[in-house]
Amino acid sequence: PLAEDVTADDAIDSMKLRANALNFKLVAHLPLYKELLSLGVESRRVEIFQFCDARIALEMVQFNPDFSAYLPCRITLMEDGEGQAW
């Protein structure tokens, strides 16, 4: 879980900054909970972030094309039943 003094938005900002520092690009963001709400489905916060370093991706795929199934790297931020962000 996130520390009590860290908000979900703070964690998202931190992930983006860290990814940038490591030369990983944010290639996709799926705010799943917003899509669900637009469909009339109640949901806790669930967001999926996809990061990729093109050079590393190329190495992985050249080594074994099956690794493409694991690209890009995904990180999910979600709230549990008590509203605690993970």
C-alpha positions in Angstrom: 0.0 0.0 0.0 1.0 3.6 -0.4 2.2 5.4 2.7 -0.6 7.2 4.5 0.8 10.6 3.5 1.1 9.7 -0.2 -2.0 10.3 -2.3 -2.8 8.3 -5.4 -2.1 11.4 -7.6 1.3 11.9 -5.8 2.2 8.2 -6.6 1.2 8.7 -10.3 3.3 11.8 -10.5 6.2 10.0 -8.9 5.9 7.0 -11.3 6.0 9.3 -14.3 9.0 11.2 -13.0 10.9 8.0 -12.2 10.1 6.4 -15.5 11.4 9.5 -17.3 14.6 9.4 -15.3 15.1 5.8 -16.4 14.3 6.7 -20.1 11.0 4.9 -20.0 8.3 6.6 -21.9 4.6 6.5 -20.8 3.1 4.9 -23.9 -0.4 4.3 -22.6 -2.7 5.2 -19.7 -6.0 3.5 -19.0 -8.1 5.1 -16.3 -10.3 2.0 -16.1 -12.5 3.4 -13.2 -13.5 6.4 -15.4 -14.5 4.1 -18.2 -16.5 1.9 -15.9 -18.3 5.0 -14.4 -19.2 6.2 -17.9 -20.9 2.8 -18.3 -22.8 3.2 -15.0 -20.6 0.7 -13.2 -19.4 1.7 -9.7 -15.7 1.0 -9.2 -12.9 1.9 -6.9 -10.0 3.7 -8.5 -8.1 1.5 -11.0 -5.6 2.9 -13.4 -3.2 1.0 -15.6 0.0 2.7 -16.8 2.2 1.3 -19.6 5.8 2.3 -19.8 8.4 1.3 -22.4 12.1 1.8 -23.2 12.3 1.2 -27.0 15.9 0.1 -26.9 15.2 -2.6 -24.2 12.0 -3.6 -26.0 14.0 -4.2 -29.2 16.6 -6.3 -27.3 13.9 -8.4 -25.8 12.1 -9.0 -29.1 15.3 -9.8 -30.9 16.3 -12.3 -28.2 12.9 -14.0 -28.3 9.8 -12.7 -30.1 7.6 -14.3 -27.4 8.8 -11.5 -25.0 6.6 -9.1 -27.0 3.7 -10.4 -25.0 5.2 -8.7 -21.9 5.7 -5.3 -23.5 5.2 -2.6 -22.5 5.8 -2.8 -18.8 2.5 -2.3 -16.9 1.9 -0.8 -13.5 -1.5 -0.7 -11.9 -2.6 1.8 -9.3 -5.8 0.7 -7.5 -7.8 1.2 -4.3 -8.8 -1.7 -2.2 -12.2 -2.1 -0.5 -11.2 0.3 2.3 -10.1 3.0 -0.2 -6.3 2.3 0.4 -4.3 2.9 -2.7 -1.8 0.3 -3.8 
